[in-house]
Amino acid sequence: MLAPPTGPTALRPSAPVSRRHAAAAVITALIASLLLFVPSHSARAADTLLSQGKTATASSTENGGTPASAAVDGNTGTRWSSAAADPQWLQVDLGATATISSVTLNWETAYAKSFKIQTSANGTTWTDAYSTTTGTGGNQTLAVNASGRYVRMYGTVRATQYGYSLWEFQVYGSTGGTTPPAAGTLLSQGKTATASSTENGGTPASAAVDGNTGTRWSSAASDPQWLQVDLGSTATISSVVLNWEAAYGKAFKIQTSANGTSWTDIYSTTTGTGGNQTLNVSGTGRYVRVYGTARGTGYGYSLWEFQVFGTAGDGGDPGNPGGPIQGGGDLGPNVKVFDPSTPNIQGQLDQIFAQQESNQFGDARYQVFFKPGTYNGLNDQVGFYTSVSGLGKNPDDVQINGDITVDAGWFNGNATQNFWRSVENLAIKPVSGDDRWAVAQAAPFRRIHVQGGLNLAPNGYGWASGGYIADSKIDGTVGPYSQQQWYTRDSSIGGWTNGVWNMVFSGVQGAPAQGFPNPVYTTLATTPESREKPYMYLDGNSYSVFVPSLRQNASGVSWPNTPGTSIPLTQFYVAHPGDSAATINAALAQGLNLVFTPGIYHVDQPINVTRANTVVLGLGYATLVPDNGVDAMKVADVDGVRLAGFLIDAGAGNSPQLLQVGTPGSSASHSANPTTIQDVFARVGGARAAQAQTAFEINSNDVIIDHTWIWRADHGSAPTGWNVNPADIGLKVNGNNVLATGLFVEHFKKYDVEWSGQNGRTIFFQNEKAYDAPNQAAVQNGSIRGFAAYKVDDNVTTHEGWGLGSYCNYTADPSIIQDHGFEAPTTAGVKFHDLLVVSLGGMGQYAHVINNTGPGTSGTSTVPSTVTSYP
């Protein structure tokens, strides 16, 4: 932040999801809760409530009026609540070993964001039956397959500042001598599923095997219908779990097949009850299906989850009992896909914006996709953690006759906190002639055709601190107005009106001429190297990811004939929140690429990218949170890895790095096929307790960093402070021949950027020193006052930078002096062009711009001090 200077909604009305869109908020919530509550009891006609009235214990209680027993008394007017600390647990002794089929959690307002359901035979050794890091509270019915005498909820992260609180904790299942399904391995999750039909695009077959009980498959309303899953290899099947939505099967069969053509019945019924059914079966096959012959309602068949348990046979991968991990699959509930015929697009966009407009540190994430076609009269206001993209091969394949807007009404006309949102790969014809995109950091504008002008300032021309444009064509004029700095790369514009401090252009046709410091333009005719960001598109009726090729000395847009490679989604592991790092790493090791669907991913080990040319693509600002002080992601020293479109948010443990590319000492050349890091952002603090030593460490040679914001938070929903969310270095570059285009790094305790590799280049740099330094001694660097924002180490003999700015705003101690904003060895091979430093309102001062060169800042004038060439 820069401080100011002076899926389509389901159509059936019986589905809980669609009813929530049909009425006013209060009535809607009541209907939704009833719809979730009522089926849960009728659904369990075959199951027994085992927990009510049994002995319950807990790790703690808030007070004497909220005992553990209150959660198993059958009274929704009494509750258990814990102390306000993590972790906490509540357990019930069922009195005998039981087969557990489902657990219902009726949360009070103080719910768990991350928790597990665990079972035990002895109350000491526990086995996970369910785990989530994205708990929603409310009334949750969880399908599980486990056995044990003791069952507990084990909470690890609270959603509020209070403890955990449950009105009721209900365990369903059966007692007796049946073999529990937990004896088998869950074979079906994430595998390829197909069906005889689907009700609509929002209820695909894959939704029944994604492990998410909030997504479902539903069929057309006719008989017969089927859903099948390919396990990847022949397996011995021991049980099948059917978690029916309200539209269930009255008569159906479970069948297996070796080839997907000839089927064998292993279970049959004509008296299906719906709900959550666990069927103990015996059979073998690679393919398993539910074959429905008579529906229980007037609608189609609908399953939240279809789970197949058993053991893989000899045809499976010996190192992976469940067989090979399948690519492709459902993109999850927070990916919204529209086509021109989708009803009420505007209403759905408005609903997302209403949630996300001021949700600066929330966990909700959204990806909005528009299929090729023409859309009239839309105004898509883009809030936090929302990405809007076209699904065409080229931007003009998706025509928006309307606006895609970012404004700052939520923040009283101040756009300096309009972070974490994006638009990509479509054409906009603005209603008024100019589209408004008033953003700050981490808000890329990529691959867009604006059939008019572009206004980068908020309504009223309040403070603004952006921003980044790439591979875009703006037919009219770009007006930055109050924007203090901006970088535009490999684009075409009709004109540019003004600049405040630092406007940088490389490879931009129509860019203003070089003029820094007056006017404030740094203009390079070409970008020495660039490769556009990978993007998802529709290849016929199937999703693919297009990976653009490397460009040398680029100028202008890469489209409509962008060179590159298309990779079908079936060659990607489609990750969902709750997937473990171990599963993701197994998929990567198997040779799959990786798509992160929108959400929060807690990782207890680094995501390891070890294969050359792997593509890792995030949708909707998917966010990785490293737990227990691990690195969030490590990339091996290999050719051509593409990292794009996700946020790494430091956790409470002290991670050595959040992202490491190449191991220390990496020496291989990747000049013909560099690794690229694009729209990958890092944050230390703001949303949660956090710390890290270094955010990004680049050890490989020839890496291209194309637009990043690496930020140690100065504000947030979680406390921030000098020793509250510590991190020393933002970007550490050890590799040679590394290029940064659009580099934003702010508020680290020592160097924001430290560069020790040879032949590094940076085109555009924006920086603020840490606001919260308590005093001069806290930032003293030996005999030097203050750590430079951008430090080139003494061993470096070749380095070059264009359009670099650093600002100080020492709010905790305005008397702090920075000897300089930039520090580098004085040698002919180390060159800088167009540098500036600014004191924001006199909150601290710079003595020089670079080393001992350049005038110091003066008083409270907020006027930049500049150096046009160094040495």
WOFEN-V738568 format. One record per run of one state. SS is the DSSP state (@ for helix, = for strand, . for the rest). FROM is the first residue (numbers start at 1). LEN is the number of residues. If there is no record, write none. Layout:
SS_FROM_LEN / SS_FROM_LEN
//
This chain:
._1_15 / @_16_4 / ._20_5 / @_25_18 / ._43_5 / =_48_2 / ._50_5 / =_55_4 / ._59_9 / @_68_5 / ._73_7 / =_80_2 / ._82_6 / =_88_20 / ._108_4 / =_112_9 / ._121_6 / =_127_6 / ._133_6 / =_139_20 / ._159_6 / =_165_11 / ._176_5 / @_181_3 / ._184_1 / =_185_2 / ._187_5 / =_192_4 / ._196_9 / @_205_5 / ._210_7 / =_217_2 / ._219_6 / =_225_20 / ._245_4 / =_249_9 / ._258_6 / =_264_6 / ._270_6 / =_276_20 / ._296_6 / =_302_11 / ._313_4 / =_317_1 / ._318_2 / =_320_1 / ._321_7 / =_328_1 / ._329_6 / =_335_4 / ._339_6 / @_345_12 / ._357_9 / =_366_5 / ._371_2 / =_373_9 / ._382_4 / =_386_5 / ._391_4 / @_395_3 / =_398_9 / ._407_2 / @_409_3 / ._412_9 / =_421_9 / ._430_4 / =_434_4 / ._438_7 / =_445_6 / ._451_2 / =_453_3 / ._456_8 / =_464_1 / ._465_3 / =_468_3 / ._471_2 / =_473_7 / ._480_3 / =_483_1 / ._484_1 / =_485_12 / ._497_5 / =_502_8 / ._510_11 / =_521_4 / ._525_2 / =_527_5 / ._532_3 / =_535_5 / ._540_2 / =_542_7 / ._549_1 / =_550_5 / ._555_9 / =_564_5 / @_569_3 / =_572_4 / ._576_5 / @_581_10 / ._591_2 / =_593_4 / ._597_3 / =_600_4 / ._604_3 / =_607_3 / ._610_5 / =_615_4 / ._619_4 / =_623_4 / ._627_6 / =_633_3 / ._636_6 / =_642_8 / ._650_4 / =_654_8 / ._662_14 / =_676_9 / ._685_6 / =_691_8 / ._699_5 / =_704_9 / ._713_16 / =_729_5 / ._734_5 / =_739_8 / ._747_6 / =_753_3 / ._756_4 / =_760_9 / ._769_7 / @_776_4 / =_780_2 / ._782_2 / =_784_2 / ._786_4 / =_790_3 / ._793_6 / =_799_10 / ._809_8 / =_817_7 / ._824_6 / =_830_10 / ._840_5 / =_845_6 / ._851_2 / =_853_1 / ._854_11 / =_865_6 / ._871_1
//
